[in-house]
Amino acid sequence: MNNKYPGNFSIFSENAARFFCQSISYLTTTTTTTTTTTTTTTHKNSPNFEAQLSTLLKNYTLTQSGSQSTTFSFLDSPFAASTPEEYRSRLGNIPTLSHEEYRSLSPADRYINLHDLDPHIVRNLPDELDWVAQGRVSPVRDQGAFGTCYGFSAAQALEGSLPLLGLPMEWLSVETTVECDNYSSGVYYADCGYFGGLPTLAMKYNKDNKGYRTEKVFPYAWDYETDKMRSHPCMATGYDKKLCGNHDDLWCKKESTQGQGGDLLCNPDNGIHHVIVDEIFDIAQNETAIMAALVQFGPLSIALDATDFGYYKKGIIDYKCPNHLNHAVLLVGYGFDPVEQKPFFKVKNSWSTSWGEAGMVRIVRGKNMCNINGQASFATAKKA
């Protein structure tokens, strides 16, 4: 019997702010954060009230830490009432491997060291770069309460190639990766639908299956505009149960989907593809190489440690940050903040524009903060 709903432990987090404001009748508290002062009341008879209030209070205390250059906002965060488990559901399952282990298993076609990049660019790196301002980055999306960051990171890295191909900037389909991708390295990591994966594996799957369709052709299962599920996909046929875990009890309806049912878009011979993945590249764990590749090729898929990102509102992350890899995002630029007197990377997330700086986060450069240099990659594309 399929009875496990994907993200069921995270459903509350989608409406945390609304619940926190609407479930209030008897108990009134005033909460002050670095950016807001809000008076709220909570109904003491609400389901799970004590547990939810305890979580809210614990999370509030977390927003009081950090550096002077970073603002953490409690009530502005979509994760205000999320438990650590609920928050982690949005993070991927990316193992932290040694450089040698990752290279030996990577599905990338080529590995780029600093000496492989254009020497003129390496010697003359611009002081700042913003691919968002230059039209090479699509609007911010929201992955919902699912561990699909790897699919968004991979698709968005390819989206940066669309203007170079004379194609309009638009979203590429993440749902192909969620419903259809069953790729596995056989050890350490695999693509696991709702439950995490690796961006380069997602790129490899789409490369081997005629490329990417657009979001319009094959839309994401969760509709971020209506806050509702469009469909309820099952795990991809043949997924790696050893590495992903056994999710055969996942509540799903293949007939509601376009990939596993409906138009059978998990068959690469069906539907219209938009771009073909040409070559996949990994980049050395070297900040100068990453910056030069960003300038030379465009936005990059990266993995980092987002353990403490839930309540980030604005500023430059520059504090003691864990260095595991648990979230995939898109590196879109870098610069220098004259007020904070700090160099930074600019990163696009997939947690909606209500999070961070309109969906973006800035992370200090020069310190490998949050292991931001740990796993950078990109892919070139051509028209389908």
ZIRA-V844058 format. One record per backbone hydrogen bond with DSSP energy under -0.5 kcal/mol. CO is the residue of the C=O (numbers start at 1). NH is the residue of the N-H. Records with the same first field share a line. If there is no record, write none. Layout:
# ZIRA-V844058
CO=NH ; NH
This chain:
# ZIRA-V844058
1=3
3=5
4=251
5=8
7=10 ; 11
8=11
10=13 ; 14
11=14 ; 15
12=15
13=16
15=19
16=20
17=21
18=22
19=23
21=24
23=43
26=28
27=42
29=31 ; 40
31=38
36=33
38=31 ; 40
40=29
42=27
43=46
46=49
48=52
49=53
50=54
51=55
52=56
53=57
54=58
55=59
56=60
57=61
58=62
59=63
60=63
61=64
62=65
67=70
69=316
70=72
71=73 ; 313 ; 314
72=34 ; 74
74=77
77=80
79=82
83=87
84=88
85=89
86=89
87=90
88=91
92=94
93=95
95=97
98=102
99=103
100=104
101=105
102=105 ; 106
110=282
111=113
112=284
113=116
114=117
118=122
119=123
120=124
122=125
129=334
130=134
131=136
132=135
141=352
144=146
146=148
147=196
148=151 ; 152
149=153
150=154
151=155
152=156
153=157
154=158
155=159
156=160
158=161
159=162
161=165
162=165 ; 167
163=166
171=215
174=177 ; 178
175=179
176=180 ; 181
177=181
183=191
187=189
189=185
190=192
192=195
193=196
194=147
196=192
198=202
199=203
200=204
201=205
202=206
203=207
204=208
205=209
206=211
207=210
212=274 ; 275
213=173
214=218
218=175
221=223 ; 230 ; 231
222=224
223=227 ; 228
228=223
232=253
236=239
239=241
240=244
241=245
245=247
247=250
249=3 ; 4
250=252
253=232 ; 256
254=257
258=265
259=266
261=264
264=267
266=268
267=270
271=273
274=384
275=212
276=278 ; 382
279=380
280=109 ; 110
281=378
282=112
283=376
284=286
286=290
287=291
288=292
289=293
290=294
291=295
292=296
293=297 ; 298
294=298
300=331
301=377
302=329
303=375
304=306 ; 326 ; 327
306=309
309=312
311=73
312=356
314=71
315=317 ; 362
316=318
317=364
319=321
324=326
326=92
327=304
329=302
330=332 ; 348
331=300
332=131
333=346
334=129
335=344
336=338
337=341 ; 342
342=337
343=365
344=335
345=347 ; 363
346=332 ; 333
347=361
348=330
350=143
352=355
355=359
356=358
357=360
359=349
360=357
361=347
362=317
363=345
364=369
368=371
369=372
370=305
371=374
375=303
376=283
377=301
378=281
380=278
382=276
